[in-house]
Amino acid sequence: MFKKVSTLFVVAALLGGTVAINHSLAAAKKAPKKVVYKNCTEARKAGVTPIYKGQPGYSLKLDRDKDGIACE
């Protein structure tokens, strides 16, 4: 792949153009998968409790008192 990308840059430079590369595929590989727990029992069995707002698996559905900490 590196060879293809570098060749593309050389050709674009020779033609005086610009090259835009789509990095969405690489970003998708690095992005964490969405985690959804049906209930706190399932989250506890996975060993991820408590779950703080912003962490994978957090949802308001699991946060009874809406304080940003689910399954406490």
C-alpha positions in Angstrom: 0.0 0.0 0.0 2.8 2.4 0.8 4.2 2.0 -2.7 0.8 2.8 -4.2 0.3 5.9 -2.0 3.8 7.2 -2.7 3.4 6.7 -6.4 0.1 8.6 -6.3 1.8 11.5 -4.6 4.6 11.6 -7.2 2.2 11.5 -10.1 0.1 14.2 -8.5 3.2 16.4 -7.9 4.3 16.0 -11.5 0.9 17.0 -12.7 0.7 19.9 -10.3 -2.4 18.7 -8.6 -3.2 17.7 -5.0 -4.1 14.4 -3.6 -6.7 13.7 -0.9 -6.5 10.4 0.8 -9.5 8.9 2.6 -8.4 7.8 6.0 -11.8 6.6 7.1 -10.8 2.9 6.7 -7.8 3.3 9.0 -9.9 5.3 11.5 -12.6 2.6 11.5 -10.0 0.0 12.4 -8.8 2.0 15.3 -12.2 3.1 16.6 -13.6 1.1 19.5 -16.6 -1.0 18.7 -19.8 0.2 20.3 -20.6 -1.8 23.4 -24.2 -2.1 24.6 -25.3 -3.9 27.7 -28.9 -4.9 28.2 -28.8 -4.4 31.9 -26.4 -3.9 34.8 -26.3 -7.7 35.5 -24.8 -8.2 32.0 -22.3 -5.4 32.6 -21.2 -6.8 36.0 -20.7 -10.3 34.4 -18.5 -8.6 31.8 -16.5 -7.1 34.7 -16.8 -3.4 33.6 -18.8 -1.9 36.4 -19.1 0.9 37.3 -19.3 2.5 33.9 -18.6 6.2 33.7 -20.2 8.6 31.2 -18.0 8.7 28.1 -16.7 5.1 28.5 -17.8 2.3 26.2 -21.0 0.7 27.4 -22.4 3.7 29.3 -26.0 4.6 28.7 -28.6 6.6 30.6 -30.7 3.4 30.6 -28.2 1.9 33.0 -27.7 5.1 35.1 -30.7 5.1 37.5 -29.9 8.4 39.3 -28.5 10.1 36.2 -25.2 11.1 37.9 -22.9 9.9 35.1 -22.1 6.6 36.7 -24.0 3.5 35.5 -24.3 0.3 37.4 -22.9 1.6 40.6 
